[in-house]
Amino acid sequence: MFGDLMGMMGKMKETQEKVAQTKKSLDQIFIEEQSADQLLKVSISANNQLKTINIDDSLLEDKEQLEDYLILVINKAIEKATAVHVAEIDKVSKMDLPMIPGMEDIFK
């Protein structure tokens, strides 16, 4: 019984280390998003860190339009980055461990 428990604890520690490594590597995965007319482009890491924003000069003339573009494009980028983040963490955190009810949030 204790052998099983010790083995599971070892796997949990190993899995936590893999999750930490994966989170670090997600800083190097970038999601590019742009407006339909390509006047605004953003790049965001899979850890939801905004890296670049490229704004066409024509958008600088209309503050309200620029704000709308920023909100739409950044939100789409965040949505995609979050999906990548969750998928990668899920892959690693669920590899070797049996899921115990209530333990799902430990690896997020």
MODELLER restraints for C-alpha pairs under 7 A, 6 or more apart:
rsr = mdl.restraints
at = mdl.atoms
rsr.add(forms.Gaussian(group=physical.xy_distance, feature=features.Distance(at['CA:11:A'], at['CA:97:A']), mean=6.94, stdev=0.5))
rsr.add(forms.Gaussian(group=physical.xy_distance, feature=features.Distance(at['CA:15:A'], at['CA:92:A']), mean=7.00, stdev=0.5))
rsr.add(forms.Gaussian(group=physical.xy_distance, feature=features.Distance(at['CA:15:A'], at['CA:93:A']), mean=5.84, stdev=0.5))
rsr.add(forms.Gaussian(group=physical.xy_distance, feature=features.Distance(at['CA:16:A'], at['CA:107:A']), mean=6.66, stdev=0.5))
rsr.add(forms.Gaussian(group=physical.xy_distance, feature=features.Distance(at['CA:18:A'], at['CA:92:A']), mean=6.54, stdev=0.5))
rsr.add(forms.Gaussian(group=physical.xy_distance, feature=features.Distance(at['CA:19:A'], at['CA:89:A']), mean=6.16, stdev=0.5))
rsr.add(forms.Gaussian(group=physical.xy_distance, feature=features.Distance(at['CA:19:A'], at['CA:92:A']), mean=6.13, stdev=0.5))
rsr.add(forms.Gaussian(group=physical.xy_distance, feature=features.Distance(at['CA:19:A'], at['CA:93:A']), mean=6.30, stdev=0.5))
rsr.add(forms.Gaussian(group=physical.xy_distance, feature=features.Distance(at['CA:19:A'], at['CA:107:A']), mean=6.95, stdev=0.5))
rsr.add(forms.Gaussian(group=physical.xy_distance, feature=features.Distance(at['CA:22:A'], at['CA:89:A']), mean=6.79, stdev=0.5))
rsr.add(forms.Gaussian(group=physical.xy_distance, feature=features.Distance(at['CA:26:A'], at['CA:45:A']), mean=6.72, stdev=0.5))
rsr.add(forms.Gaussian(group=physical.xy_distance, feature=features.Distance(at['CA:26:A'], at['CA:46:A']), mean=5.11, stdev=0.5))
rsr.add(forms.Gaussian(group=physical.xy_distance, feature=features.Distance(at['CA:26:A'], at['CA:47:A']), mean=5.81, stdev=0.5))
rsr.add(forms.Gaussian(group=physical.xy_distance, feature=features.Distance(at['CA:27:A'], at['CA:45:A']), mean=5.47, stdev=0.5))
rsr.add(forms.Gaussian(group=physical.xy_distance, feature=features.Distance(at['CA:27:A'], at['CA:46:A']), mean=6.18, stdev=0.5))
rsr.add(forms.Gaussian(group=physical.xy_distance, feature=features.Distance(at['CA:27:A'], at['CA:47:A']), mean=5.84, stdev=0.5))
rsr.add(forms.Gaussian(group=physical.xy_distance, feature=features.Distance(at['CA:28:A'], at['CA:45:A']), mean=6.65, stdev=0.5))
rsr.add(forms.Gaussian(group=physical.xy_distance, feature=features.Distance(at['CA:29:A'], at['CA:45:A']), mean=5.50, stdev=0.5))
rsr.add(forms.Gaussian(group=physical.xy_distance, feature=features.Distance(at['CA:29:A'], at['CA:46:A']), mean=5.58, stdev=0.5))
rsr.add(forms.Gaussian(group=physical.xy_distance, feature=features.Distance(at['CA:30:A'], at['CA:43:A']), mean=6.27, stdev=0.5))
rsr.add(forms.Gaussian(group=physical.xy_distance, feature=features.Distance(at['CA:30:A'], at['CA:44:A']), mean=5.44, stdev=0.5))
rsr.add(forms.Gaussian(group=physical.xy_distance, feature=features.Distance(at['CA:30:A'], at['CA:45:A']), mean=4.37, stdev=0.5))
rsr.add(forms.Gaussian(group=physical.xy_distance, feature=features.Distance(at['CA:30:A'], at['CA:46:A']), mean=6.07, stdev=0.5))
rsr.add(forms.Gaussian(group=physical.xy_distance, feature=features.Distance(at['CA:31:A'], at['CA:43:A']), mean=5.59, stdev=0.5))
rsr.add(forms.Gaussian(group=physical.xy_distance, feature=features.Distance(at['CA:31:A'], at['CA:44:A']), mean=5.30, stdev=0.5))
rsr.add(forms.Gaussian(group=physical.xy_distance, feature=features.Distance(at['CA:31:A'], at['CA:45:A']), mean=6.10, stdev=0.5))
rsr.add(forms.Gaussian(group=physical.xy_distance, feature=features.Distance(at['CA:31:A'], at['CA:46:A']), mean=6.90, stdev=0.5))
rsr.add(forms.Gaussian(group=physical.xy_distance, feature=features.Distance(at['CA:31:A'], at['CA:77:A']), mean=6.60, stdev=0.5))
rsr.add(forms.Gaussian(group=physical.xy_distance, feature=features.Distance(at['CA:31:A'], at['CA:81:A']), mean=6.21, stdev=0.5))
rsr.add(forms.Gaussian(group=physical.xy_distance, feature=features.Distance(at['CA:32:A'], at['CA:42:A']), mean=5.83, stdev=0.5))
rsr.add(forms.Gaussian(group=physical.xy_distance, feature=features.Distance(at['CA:32:A'], at['CA:43:A']), mean=4.55, stdev=0.5))
rsr.add(forms.Gaussian(group=physical.xy_distance, feature=features.Distance(at['CA:32:A'], at['CA:44:A']), mean=6.62, stdev=0.5))
rsr.add(forms.Gaussian(group=physical.xy_distance, feature=features.Distance(at['CA:32:A'], at['CA:77:A']), mean=6.88, stdev=0.5))
rsr.add(forms.Gaussian(group=physical.xy_distance, feature=features.Distance(at['CA:33:A'], at['CA:41:A']), mean=5.76, stdev=0.5))
rsr.add(forms.Gaussian(group=physical.xy_distance, feature=features.Distance(at['CA:33:A'], at['CA:42:A']), mean=5.41, stdev=0.5))
rsr.add(forms.Gaussian(group=physical.xy_distance, feature=features.Distance(at['CA:33:A'], at['CA:43:A']), mean=6.44, stdev=0.5))
rsr.add(forms.Gaussian(group=physical.xy_distance, feature=features.Distance(at['CA:33:A'], at['CA:73:A']), mean=6.35, stdev=0.5))
rsr.add(forms.Gaussian(group=physical.xy_distance, feature=features.Distance(at['CA:33:A'], at['CA:77:A']), mean=5.50, stdev=0.5))
rsr.add(forms.Gaussian(group=physical.xy_distance, feature=features.Distance(at['CA:34:A'], at['CA:40:A']), mean=5.52, stdev=0.5))
rsr.add(forms.Gaussian(group=physical.xy_distance, feature=features.Distance(at['CA:34:A'], at['CA:41:A']), mean=4.16, stdev=0.5))
rsr.add(forms.Gaussian(group=physical.xy_distance, feature=features.Distance(at['CA:34:A'], at['CA:42:A']), mean=6.23, stdev=0.5))
rsr.add(forms.Gaussian(group=physical.xy_distance, feature=features.Distance(at['CA:34:A'], at['CA:73:A']), mean=5.96, stdev=0.5))
rsr.add(forms.Gaussian(group=physical.xy_distance, feature=features.Distance(at['CA:35:A'], at['CA:41:A']), mean=6.61, stdev=0.5))
rsr.add(forms.Gaussian(group=physical.xy_distance, feature=features.Distance(at['CA:35:A'], at['CA:69:A']), mean=6.99, stdev=0.5))
rsr.add(forms.Gaussian(group=physical.xy_distance, feature=features.Distance(at['CA:35:A'], at['CA:73:A']), mean=6.01, stdev=0.5))
rsr.add(forms.Gaussian(group=physical.xy_distance, feature=features.Distance(at['CA:39:A'], at['CA:55:A']), mean=6.13, stdev=0.5))
rsr.add(forms.Gaussian(group=physical.xy_distance, feature=features.Distance(at['CA:39:A'], at['CA:56:A']), mean=4.99, stdev=0.5))
rsr.add(forms.Gaussian(group=physical.xy_distance, feature=features.Distance(at['CA:40:A'], at['CA:54:A']), mean=5.70, stdev=0.5))
rsr.add(forms.Gaussian(group=physical.xy_distance, feature=features.Distance(at['CA:40:A'], at['CA:55:A']), mean=4.77, stdev=0.5))
rsr.add(forms.Gaussian(group=physical.xy_distance, feature=features.Distance(at['CA:40:A'], at['CA:56:A']), mean=6.23, stdev=0.5))
rsr.add(forms.Gaussian(group=physical.xy_distance, feature=features.Distance(at['CA:41:A'], at['CA:53:A']), mean=5.77, stdev=0.5))
rsr.add(forms.Gaussian(group=physical.xy_distance, feature=features.Distance(at['CA:41:A'], at['CA:54:A']), mean=5.06, stdev=0.5))
rsr.add(forms.Gaussian(group=physical.xy_distance, feature=features.Distance(at['CA:41:A'], at['CA:55:A']), mean=6.68, stdev=0.5))
rsr.add(forms.Gaussian(group=physical.xy_distance, feature=features.Distance(at['CA:42:A'], at['CA:52:A']), mean=5.42, stdev=0.5))
rsr.add(forms.Gaussian(group=physical.xy_distance, feature=features.Distance(at['CA:42:A'], at['CA:53:A']), mean=4.46, stdev=0.5))
rsr.add(forms.Gaussian(group=physical.xy_distance, feature=features.Distance(at['CA:42:A'], at['CA:54:A']), mean=6.30, stdev=0.5))
rsr.add(forms.Gaussian(group=physical.xy_distance, feature=features.Distance(at['CA:42:A'], at['CA:74:A']), mean=6.83, stdev=0.5))
rsr.add(forms.Gaussian(group=physical.xy_distance, feature=features.Distance(at['CA:43:A'], at['CA:50:A']), mean=6.20, stdev=0.5))
rsr.add(forms.Gaussian(group=physical.xy_distance, feature=features.Distance(at['CA:43:A'], at['CA:51:A']), mean=5.39, stdev=0.5))
rsr.add(forms.Gaussian(group=physical.xy_distance, feature=features.Distance(at['CA:43:A'], at['CA:52:A']), mean=5.04, stdev=0.5))
rsr.add(forms.Gaussian(group=physical.xy_distance, feature=features.Distance(at['CA:43:A'], at['CA:53:A']), mean=6.64, stdev=0.5))
rsr.add(forms.Gaussian(group=physical.xy_distance, feature=features.Distance(at['CA:44:A'], at['CA:50:A']), mean=4.35, stdev=0.5))
rsr.add(forms.Gaussian(group=physical.xy_distance, feature=features.Distance(at['CA:44:A'], at['CA:51:A']), mean=5.26, stdev=0.5))
rsr.add(forms.Gaussian(group=physical.xy_distance, feature=features.Distance(at['CA:44:A'], at['CA:77:A']), mean=6.61, stdev=0.5))
rsr.add(forms.Gaussian(group=physical.xy_distance, feature=features.Distance(at['CA:45:A'], at['CA:51:A']), mean=6.94, stdev=0.5))
rsr.add(forms.Gaussian(group=physical.xy_distance, feature=features.Distance(at['CA:45:A'], at['CA:81:A']), mean=6.58, stdev=0.5))
rsr.add(forms.Gaussian(group=physical.xy_distance, feature=features.Distance(at['CA:46:A'], at['CA:81:A']), mean=4.50, stdev=0.5))
rsr.add(forms.Gaussian(group=physical.xy_distance, feature=features.Distance(at['CA:46:A'], at['CA:82:A']), mean=6.43, stdev=0.5))
rsr.add(forms.Gaussian(group=physical.xy_distance, feature=features.Distance(at['CA:46:A'], at['CA:84:A']), mean=6.14, stdev=0.5))
rsr.add(forms.Gaussian(group=physical.xy_distance, feature=features.Distance(at['CA:46:A'], at['CA:85:A']), mean=5.36, stdev=0.5))
rsr.add(forms.Gaussian(group=physical.xy_distance, feature=features.Distance(at['CA:47:A'], at['CA:81:A']), mean=6.91, stdev=0.5))
rsr.add(forms.Gaussian(group=physical.xy_distance, feature=features.Distance(at['CA:47:A'], at['CA:85:A']), mean=6.46, stdev=0.5))
rsr.add(forms.Gaussian(group=physical.xy_distance, feature=features.Distance(at['CA:48:A'], at['CA:78:A']), mean=6.07, stdev=0.5))
rsr.add(forms.Gaussian(group=physical.xy_distance, feature=features.Distance(at['CA:48:A'], at['CA:81:A']), mean=6.09, stdev=0.5))
rsr.add(forms.Gaussian(group=physical.xy_distance, feature=features.Distance(at['CA:48:A'], at['CA:82:A']), mean=6.87, stdev=0.5))
rsr.add(forms.Gaussian(group=physical.xy_distance, feature=features.Distance(at['CA:59:A'], at['CA:65:A']), mean=6.95, stdev=0.5))
rsr.add(forms.Gaussian(group=physical.xy_distance, feature=features.Distance(at['CA:59:A'], at['CA:66:A']), mean=5.58, stdev=0.5))
rsr.add(forms.Gaussian(group=physical.xy_distance, feature=features.Distance(at['CA:60:A'], at['CA:66:A']), mean=6.80, stdev=0.5))
rsr.add(forms.Gaussian(group=physical.xy_distance, feature=features.Distance(at['CA:93:A'], at['CA:107:A']), mean=6.24, stdev=0.5))
